[in-house]
Amino acid sequence: MRIEILDGHRNIGGNKIRVVDSENDGFLLDFGLNFSRWGEFFEEFLNPRTGKILHDLLKLEMVPRLNIYRDDLFDGKFEDPVNHAFLFLSHAHADHTGMVGLIDEKIPLLMTGETFAVMRASVYTSNSNVLTQLGGKKRRRVSDKDLENGIREDLTVSPGNSKSAERLTRRVSFPKEVELNDDSTVVDMNSLWKNELFVEPVYHSVIGAAGLAARVDDLWLAYTGDFRTGPETAEEERYWLDTLGEKRLALSLRTSRFFENLKDKRPLVLIVEGTRVTREENVENTEKDVFENAMRVFRGTKNLILVDFPIRHLERLFTFLKVCMENDRRLVLMPKDYAYLLEMERVEPLWKLTDEERSFVRVYHPGKVTYINLEKDALLRAKEEGILLSPEEINLHPEKHTMVAGYWDFPHILDLDERVLNGAVYIHSTSEAYTEEQEIDARRFMNWLRYFNIVPFGIREVNGNIVFTKEFHASGHVSPQGLEKILNELNPDYIVPVHTLNPGWFVERWDERVLLENVIVL
């Protein structure tokens, strides 16, 4: 067996891993966007050329030189004899799936139905690009007519509105049956790999995250993706059950089931994340803590509440929906947010809202003229259901509403009365700023809060510095203590750290069992 860490080696994010057996059959583990590497060359208004995107990325060594790419984007071939059976997508975060649009559509994408729902909603509620393209039309080579208009012959161009344009039809595979309503073709997971293969959900900050285990030659290979742990005592489990409900408790226990299923897999090679082993943290929050801290804020105000969290973090949505229900408030979503919820319900009925939960959900009608794909569908659905809310209705009863509104949504609050915004509460329930650009965004966001005299929780400015207090956020990654406990109990034969800046942390604890090379042959 050969393990190639193509990206995600000694850095966080951008995971691209290939596993190859002795017969040159292999599979890929994630194909994410490496944000730190991307930022060295590109930014919001400086991007690879759409017509030569793979040419540009290959030249900058931002994607591996493998025969895995769409033929409408790249017609070159590399000296690489590997047959790629599938690409496993561990979860719907861009640093793990952000370049999947480049992959040859004939290579099946293996993921949970929940991950597919989140990815599809993300693509079809935004101006998606080639990097994230799941469906639609394939690009085409320039024609004689294009050449007459001065287009270079080495470019690929958009098919435009041509009805004869070839469709980009993805092959997808799931651990259990999923009902689709798009052009994707479902492939039976049992046919993907010649040996044993299983996918098991794990607990992470996005619903649908999963790990994979496969028999490769005479070894078992397991990949965790990103994960965190849930309640660890019977008392904690009882609290989750009584307070957050049975579905949330089951979600929180997914990681323990994944590792339990690995205990009889020997010899075992474990590719494992180590995001937090470099961080010194004073607080270890869980979703239970987020719920309790939010309850205290809600009970302390009669003003409008604005909550900010990434909508693909649907578990956090359910947390704040529960808080709203306990405080007789309606959770007001943007149309794109409601689209995520509808997609998840359609693909995974487990997350379908109960009638009581749905009675506490509203959808805000933003001041927009154009809507994108699923966003428009969600708006019309909300109108049919009688839950579409105008700014005037929030102005009448701000104490009855909690709006989900983050940085990019804040222009929509300009339709609310200043008296409603004055003294309103803002809860920052997402991660802190990690980059210089994010720090600039945070400072700009504080200007909005100051201008309208909105009271912030979870973020504040101290002596000119932005401070994230984190009491409304729980990390999606396992703590160093939790990771050490898991690895000691599992006792894998080999450990391959990825998604970490500190592989030495693993060496200090498991010495010669830790493999640090970016190409490993066993």
Phi and psi in degrees as a GROMACS rama.xvg file:
@    title "Ramachandran Plot"
@    xaxis  label "Phi"
@    yaxis  label "Psi"
@TYPE xy
-122.914  128.035  ARG-2
-110.608  124.151  ILE-3
-115.763  113.945  GLU-4
-86.4174  93.4905  ILE-5
-75.6911  -28.6962  LEU-6
-162.07  157.08  ASP-7
91.5769  11.5953  GLY-8
-94.6349  115.345  HIS-9
61.1648  30.125  ARG-10
-152.606  165.188  ASN-11
-100.419  119.933  ILE-12
96.0243  168.477  GLY-13
77.1283  22.1399  GLY-14
-53.0652  125.687  ASN-15
-144.395  110.639  LYS-16
-130.99  140.493  ILE-17
-124.207  137.325  ARG-18
-118.747  127.672  VAL-19
-129.204  136.277  VAL-20
-93.4276  -175.216  ASP-21
-69.7301  -13.1323  SER-22
-104.787  14.9594  GLU-23
64.8724  25.6628  ASN-24
-96.7996  139.955  ASP-25
-154.815  -179.501  GLY-26
-148.707  163.074  PHE-27
-108.436  144.707  LEU-28
-116.362  105.008  LEU-29
64.704  156.028  ASP-30
-149.929  73.072  PHE-31
-95.8026  170.376  GLY-32
-90.5608  122.968  LEU-33
-85.1063  98.3129  ASN-34
-63.7626  -37.9561  PHE-35
-66.7526  -43.2012  SER-36
-66.4958  -42.3675  ARG-37
-59.0214  -42.8545  TRP-38
-66.9521  -16.3025  GLY-39
-69.7523  -24.3526  GLU-40
-123.109  -27.8433  PHE-41
-127.699  160.23  PHE-42
-150.441  -168.35  GLU-43
-54.4695  -41.1123  GLU-44
-109.614  12.1027  PHE-45
-130.141  107.243  LEU-46
-134.474  164.841  ASN-47
-59.652  152.061  PRO-48
-71.1223  128.702  ARG-49
-58.2505  -40.0456  THR-50
-72.49  -13.8671  GLY-51
-138.317  38.2066  LYS-52
-60.9918  -44.3706  ILE-53
-71.8133  -36.2785  LEU-54
-56.3007  -46.7596  HIS-55
-66.6724  -44.9372  ASP-56
-69.1376  -36.2202  LEU-57
-67.0208  -39.8152  LEU-58
-66.686  -32.2876  LYS-59
-88.8876  4.244  LEU-60
56.8376  42.2752  GLU-61
-100.211  -8.86658  MET-62
-136.527  151.194  VAL-63
-74.1752  154.36  PRO-64
-89.0426  76.6804  ARG-65
-125.941  159.919  LEU-66
-87.5588  68.828  ASN-67
-131.593  10.2154  ILE-68
-105.482  157.955  TYR-69
-60.6692  135.262  ARG-70
-74.3117  -14.5627  ASP-71
-83.1859  -9.16815  ASP-72
-106.107  -24.8294  LEU-73
-157.506  126.932  PHE-74
-109.948  11.0459  ASP-75
-81.9588  165.257  GLY-76
-131.518  146.022  LYS-77
-113.348  159.702  PHE-78
-78.5786  82.9885  GLU-79
-147.172  105.466  ASP-80
-83.7079  4.68132  PRO-81
-73.5137  135.587  VAL-82
-93.8553  117.722  ASN-83
-92.1202  113.846  HIS-84
-77.2454  -36.992  ALA-85
-168.874  166.444  PHE-86
-118.049  118.859  LEU-87
-90.2689  126.767  PHE-88
-107.2  112.315  LEU-89
-72.1371  -34.3028  SER-90
-169.705  166.84  HIS-91
-91.3678  52.8108  ALA-92
-109.079  142.972  HIS-93
-60.4163  -28.955  ALA-94
-74.579  -0.120665  ASP-95
-122.065  -22.5965  HIS-96
-128.535  3.08917  THR-97
-68.7422  -7.20003  GLY-98
-122.365  17.6675  MET-99
-64.6448  -23.4634  VAL-100
-64.3506  -17.0844  GLY-101
-82.4347  -18.0367  LEU-102
-73.2723  139.116  ILE-103
-50.5117  125.152  ASP-104
-66.2582  -12.9112  GLU-105
-80.0693  -15.3131  LYS-106
-83.5042  116.564  ILE-107
-62.4029  141.85  PRO-108
-98.5043  117.751  LEU-109
-100.979  125.463  LEU-110
-163.588  172.198  MET-111
-78.0763  158.558  THR-112
-60.8315  -34.1859  GLY-113
-64.3595  -42.2014  GLU-114
-63.5653  -41.1536  THR-115
-60.7503  -42.0958  PHE-116
-62.866  -45.1664  ALA-117
-66.1852  -43.3955  VAL-118
-62.6417  -43.7022  MET-119
-64.5943  -43.3019  ARG-120
-63.2924  -38.779  ALA-121
-63.5181  -44.6381  SER-122
-67.5082  -40.9859  VAL-123
-95.9793  15.4975  TYR-124
-123.422  15.0854  THR-125
-145.884  169.402  SER-126
-78.8654  85.2423  ASN-127
-70.4399  158.675  SER-128
-123.165  -176.838  ASN-129
-59.6075  -35.0527  VAL-130
-59.0802  -34.005  LEU-131
-110.393  8.57779  THR-132
-63.5502  123.537  GLN-133
-101.656  -32.2565  LEU-134
-145.786  -154.681  GLY-135
93.9168  -148.028  GLY-136
-108.622  144.374  LYS-137
-76.5858  151.265  LYS-138
-74.3715  165.656  ARG-139
-133.97  159.859  ARG-140
-72.5562  154.779  ARG-141
-66.2236  148.079  VAL-142
-102.834  175.612  SER-143
-59.2032  -36.6818  ASP-144
-65.5282  -39.4524  LYS-145
-61.9015  -41.8539  ASP-146
-62.6117  -36.1313  LEU-147
-63.5594  -27.3058  GLU-148
-88.9152  7.10098  ASN-149
92.5372  9.91203  GLY-150
-81.1832  137.765  ILE-151
-67.2109  143.853  ARG-152
-75.1169  -12.2511  GLU-153
-93.2888  11.2001  ASP-154
-100.123  158.096  LEU-155
-107.606  148.003  THR-156
-129.318  161.348  VAL-157
-66.5883  141.555  SER-158
-71.8036  -8.16632  PRO-159
64.2306  -138.605  GLY-160
-100.941  16.9487  ASN-161
-62.4257  124.534  SER-162
-70.1842  -21.3734  LYS-163
-87.872  0.0308541  SER-164
-61.8748  139.873  ALA-165
-71.1848  136.222  GLU-166
-79.8436  145.444  ARG-167
-93.4534  100.946  LEU-168
-107.42  112.558  THR-169
-79.9513  147.585  ARG-170
-99.599  124.523  ARG-171
-127.232  153.569  VAL-172
-141.991  144.268  SER-173
-133.912  152.418  PHE-174
-64.6621  -26.5359  PRO-175
-141.029  165.942  LYS-176
-61.0754  134.899  GLU-177
-130.23  136.299  VAL-178
-92.6706  121.055  GLU-179
-105.729  157.853  LEU-180
-134.345  31.5487  ASN-181
-128.905  -164.862  ASP-182
-85.0217  2.23732  ASP-183
-66.2678  149.559  SER-184
-107.037  125.822  THR-185
-85.7554  131.972  VAL-186
-113.334  134.318  VAL-187
-62.676  125.524  ASP-188
-59.4574  -33.359  MET-189
-66.527  -15.1697  ASN-190
-95.7106  -2.48315  SER-191
-75.1116  -37.3342  LEU-192
-131.247  144.795  TRP-193
-75.7284  -16.56  LYS-194
-117.09  -172.148  ASN-195
-62.1653  142.169  GLU-196
-151.516  131.246  LEU-197
-144.013  151.302  PHE-198
-121.653  129.649  VAL-199
-130.319  128.584  GLU-200
-59.9166  148.194  PRO-201
-125.605  168.686  VAL-202
-94.1586  121.241  TYR-203
-146.429  -179.419  HIS-204
-78.1303  -2.83886  SER-205
-125.745  130.448  VAL-206
-65.1732  138.249  ILE-207
106.809  -7.68302  GLY-208
-59.6315  147.893  ALA-209
-152.68  158.91  ALA-210
-110.939  166.139  GLY-211
-131.634  146.944  LEU-212
-136.719  137.24  ALA-213
-144.095  146.509  ALA-214
-83.9443  121.119  ARG-215
-126.734  113.99  VAL-216
54.9096  -122.88  ASP-217
-102.98  17.0682  ASP-218
-123.209  158.63  LEU-219
-99.8238  133.089  TRP-220
-115.261  124.161  LEU-221
-123.188  142.295  ALA-222
-128.499  124.148  TYR-223
-83.4345  -22.1647  THR-224
60.5303  -149.715  GLY-225
-99.8742  142.273  ASP-226
-156.951  163.368  PHE-227
-138.564  172.47  ARG-228
-104.133  160.68  THR-229
-106.667  -154.835  GLY-230
-60.0317  140.774  PRO-231
-111.937  -7.08523  GLU-232
-126.302  162.278  THR-233
-61.8745  -34.686  ALA-234
-65.4579  -42.5677  GLU-235
-65.4126  -41.0427  GLU-236
-61.8741  -39.6721  GLU-237
-63.7133  -40.0934  ARG-238
-62.6399  -46.8355  TYR-239
-59.1406  -43.1636  TRP-240
-64.4394  -46.7643  LEU-241
-71.9053  -35.0687  ASP-242
-95.5629  -45.7623  THR-243
-103.111  -17.8112  LEU-244
103.807  165.694  GLY-245
-64.5947  -40.4571  GLU-246
-63.4899  -41.3296  LYS-247
-68.9745  -36.2559  ARG-248
-64.5976  -45.5545  LEU-249
-60.8071  -39.5422  ALA-250
-60.3124  -44.3426  LEU-251
-68.292  -18.1744  SER-252
-97.1563  4.85705  LEU-253
-63.207  -41.1387  ARG-254
-60.4911  -44.0999  THR-255
-62.4299  -34.7886  SER-256
-67.7564  -39.1812  ARG-257
-59.5242  -49.1909  PHE-258
-71.4089  -30.1529  PHE-259
-62.1337  -38.6245  GLU-260
-71.9009  -12.7117  ASN-261
-90.6093  -12.552  LEU-262
-64.0271  -27.2582  LYS-263
-100.747  10.0684  ASP-264
-93.6943  107.732  LYS-265
-142.244  145.592  ARG-266
-66.1645  147.403  PRO-267
-118.427  126.91  LEU-268
-106.745  120.143  VAL-269
-111.284  115.924  LEU-270
-91.334  115.383  ILE-271
-132.431  143.61  VAL-272
-76.6459  154.481  GLU-273
-144.295  46.154  GLY-274
-55.6464  -44.3205  THR-275
-97.3354  6.10174  ARG-276
-73.6829  -6.04099  VAL-277
-102.404  -6.99931  THR-278
-93.2513  136.096  ARG-279
-100.301  112.273  GLU-280
-124.243  133.948  GLU-281
-87.3926  -20.8136  ASN-282
-122.962  136.01  VAL-283
-120.634  85.9828  GLU-284
-82.2201  149.555  ASN-285
-119.144  173.658  THR-286
-62.5348  -26.9976  GLU-287
-62.4834  -42.8996  LYS-288
-65.1094  -40.3  ASP-289
-58.9996  -45.1789  VAL-290
-60.1346  -49.0244  PHE-291
-65.2504  -41.6025  GLU-292
-66.7646  -38.6375  ASN-293
-65.8979  -39.811  ALA-294
-57.7444  -40.501  MET-295
-64.0049  -40.219  ARG-296
-68.0591  -45.931  VAL-297
-59.9589  -41.3271  PHE-298
-71.5185  -14.1075  ARG-299
-99.1213  5.89625  GLY-300
-143.69  149.789  THR-301
-111.601  7.90114  LYS-302
-91.0387  173.047  ASN-303
-60.9734  140.781  LEU-304
-116.371  133.025  ILE-305
-112.215  129.375  LEU-306
-120.334  136.646  VAL-307
-121.227  114.81  ASP-308
-152.837  153.966  PHE-309
-66.7718  124.995  PRO-310
-65.8051  -25.891  ILE-311
-69.3238  -12.2459  ARG-312
-83.5821  73.3154  HIS-313
-65.2324  -25.4315  LEU-314
-63.1744  -38.9487  GLU-315
-65.846  -35.0643  ARG-316
-60.0633  -44.5979  LEU-317
-65.9868  -31.8227  PHE-318
-61.9811  -49.8356  THR-319
-73.4872  -26.9593  PHE-320
-64.2805  -42.041  LEU-321
-62.6775  -42.5896  LYS-322
-62.5583  -41.93  VAL-323
-62.3911  -42.6123  CYS-324
-62.4825  -38.3676  MET-325
-69.7679  -20.4475  GLU-326
-117.555  17.0117  ASN-327
53.307  46.9341  ASP-328
-119.216  155.05  ARG-329
-98.4009  132.603  ARG-330
-85.2032  117.53  LEU-331
-102.233  115.413  VAL-332
-101.318  151.626  LEU-333
-74.0258  155.374  MET-334
-54.3631  -39.6451  PRO-335
-64.6947  -33.1771  LYS-336
-69.2716  -40.597  ASP-337
-64.4682  -32.5578  TYR-338
-62.1245  -39.4908  ALA-339
-59.6312  -45.7125  TYR-340
-62.835  -43.1148  LEU-341
-66.078  -39.898  LEU-342
-63.6778  -42.4993  GLU-343
-64.7778  -41.3601  MET-344
-61.1322  -39.4463  GLU-345
-69.4107  -43.722  ARG-346
-82.3617  -37.1155  VAL-347
-130.194  94.2525  GLU-348
-56.9604  -19.0102  PRO-349
-54.1754  -32.1094  LEU-350
-99.7116  14.4728  TRP-351
-67.3411  132.052  LYS-352
-65.8954  144.09  LEU-353
-74.0537  164.915  THR-354
-59.2555  -38.8636  ASP-355
-65.6461  -44.5948  GLU-356
-61.627  -44.0004  GLU-357
-63.7361  -29.3308  ARG-358
-67.7674  -14.2222  SER-359
-102.59  7.19153  PHE-360
-105.631  134.983  VAL-361
-130.052  161.558  ARG-362
-123.64  126.808  VAL-363
-78.9906  138.916  TYR-364
-95.3016  98.7869  HIS-365
-75.1553  161.655  PRO-366
-81.8576  67.5793  GLY-367
-122.164  155.785  LYS-368
-101.293  -36.9965  VAL-369
-115.617  145.531  THR-370
-129.642  155.221  TYR-371
-106.542  117.666  ILE-372
42.3538  -109.72  ASN-373
-63.1551  -26.3423  LEU-374
-62.1645  -42.8114  GLU-375
-66.3397  -42.5017  LYS-376
-59.4079  -41.1275  ASP-377
-66.2531  -38.5218  ALA-378
-63.2183  -45.499  LEU-379
-66.4221  -38.0728  LEU-380
-62.4198  -43.6226  ARG-381
-62.6661  -37.9435  ALA-382
-64.7612  -43.5265  LYS-383
-62.704  -36.9108  GLU-384
-80.8733  -6.57754  GLU-385
73.6651  25.948  GLY-386
-115.361  10.2409  ILE-387
-76.8179  129.535  LEU-388
-117.452  133.786  LEU-389
-93.4749  160.866  SER-390
-56.9337  -35.3741  PRO-391
-61.7484  -36.1121  GLU-392
-68.051  -34.2467  GLU-393
-71.4699  -38.1459  ILE-394
-60.0068  -35.3802  ASN-395
-69.9509  -38.3666  LEU-396
-137.983  68.2209  HIS-397
-62.0548  -29.462  PRO-398
-69.7468  -11.3638  GLU-399
-99.4947  2.55432  LYS-400
-131.982  148.356  HIS-401
-131.577  116.065  THR-402
-94.0025  135.108  MET-403
-88.6053  106.485  VAL-404
-147.352  117.323  ALA-405
-105.283  -165.304  GLY-406
-50.9013  -49.2533  TYR-407
-78.3793  -11.7129  TRP-408
-93.9342  -12.418  ASP-409
-62.9315  -27.4646  PHE-410
-55.8027  -26.6292  PRO-411
-69.9748  -21.119  HIS-412
-74.1056  -10.1785  ILE-413
-66.3602  -14.3625  LEU-414
-83.3916  -6.85611  ASP-415
-89.8881  151.617  LEU-416
-64.4214  145.478  ASP-417
-62.7157  -32.756  GLU-418
-66.0791  -29.0429  ARG-419
-75.3263  -37.9914  VAL-420
-75.8091  -30.1256  LEU-421
-65.1874  112.892  ASN-422
88.3778  0.10245  GLY-423
-62.8699  161.074  ALA-424
-108.826  135.778  VAL-425
-116.746  129.038  TYR-426
-113.62  118.803  ILE-427
-88.5834  105.732  HIS-428
-119.648  46.3108  SER-429
-141.413  -174.606  THR-430
-75.3232  167.242  SER-431
-78.376  174.335  GLU-432
-80.0631  124.589  ALA-433
-104.605  -20.9832  TYR-434
-118.53  167.174  THR-435
-61.6165  -39.658  GLU-436
-64.2194  -41.3296  GLU-437
-66.0565  -34.7034  GLN-438
-64.4317  -40.7219  GLU-439
-63.7564  -43.2707  ILE-440
-60.193  -41.8733  ASP-441
-63.4372  -40.8954  ALA-442
-65.2556  -40.3804  ARG-443
-64.104  -39.9035  ARG-444
-63.9874  -38.3066  PHE-445
-61.3762  -29.6261  MET-446
-61.9666  -40.0911  ASN-447
-61.5525  -46.2405  TRP-448
-63.9839  -43.3335  LEU-449
-64.9379  -41.9437  ARG-450
-59.8126  -40.4326  TYR-451
-98.5127  6.47166  PHE-452
56.5218  44.7098  ASN-453
-88.3246  132.404  ILE-454
-86.2943  117.61  VAL-455
-88.7364  144.198  PRO-456
-127.095  137.522  PHE-457
90.3666  -11.1225  GLY-458
-151.97  141.23  ILE-459
-157.358  167.199  ARG-460
-110.204  125.394  GLU-461
-126.781  115.284  VAL-462
52.2211  41.3426  ASN-463
83.1935  -2.64401  GLY-464
-106.14  141.833  ASN-465
-84.1751  124.7  ILE-466
-117.608  127.219  VAL-467
-101.664  115.661  PHE-468
-87.2526  -15.2505  THR-469
68.3598  7.6233  LYS-470
-74.1453  -8.47583  GLU-471
-113.351  20.3741  PHE-472
-137.551  138.61  HIS-473
-121.639  130.311  ALA-474
-62.0476  145.048  SER-475
-85.4861  3.4785  GLY-476
-117.224  146.103  HIS-477
-63.8843  142.832  VAL-478
-71.8601  159.204  SER-479
-56.2446  -40.9654  PRO-480
-65.1874  -43.0097  GLN-481
-65.6114  -39.397  GLY-482
-66.1182  -42.574  LEU-483
-62.0898  -41.0367  GLU-484
-63.6543  -44.2441  LYS-485
-62.3893  -45.8645  ILE-486
-69.4407  -34.979  LEU-487
-66.0408  -39.078  ASN-488
-72.6952  -38.9653  GLU-489
-74.8417  -38.7517  LEU-490
54.5492  57.487  ASN-491
-67.0804  157.378  PRO-492
-73.2399  -36.0204  ASP-493
-136.489  145.756  TYR-494
-125.155  126.657  ILE-495
-117.435  102.724  VAL-496
-77.3778  134.44  PRO-497
-135.547  173.031  VAL-498
54.5509  44.1097  HIS-499
-150.222  149.583  THR-500
-98.2572  -2.36744  LEU-501
-135.367  67.5307  ASN-502
-63.5671  -21.2826  PRO-503
-61.3529  -26.7729  GLY-504
-58.0978  -38.6479  TRP-505
-71.4784  -42.1004  PHE-506
-61.7505  -39.4628  VAL-507
-59.2195  -28.4628  GLU-508
-101.986  -33.8432  ARG-509
-126.529  7.62798  TRP-510
47.3897  -120.145  ASP-511
-69.793  -11.9775  GLU-512
-76.6992  -13.7002  ARG-513
-88.8298  126.588  VAL-514
-109.281  117.497  LEU-515
-107.13  -5.08497  LEU-516
-69.4051  155.787  GLU-517
-85.0326  -10.5768  ASN-518
-128.19  119.685  VAL-519
-121.359  127.797  ILE-520
-116.845  124.946  VAL-521
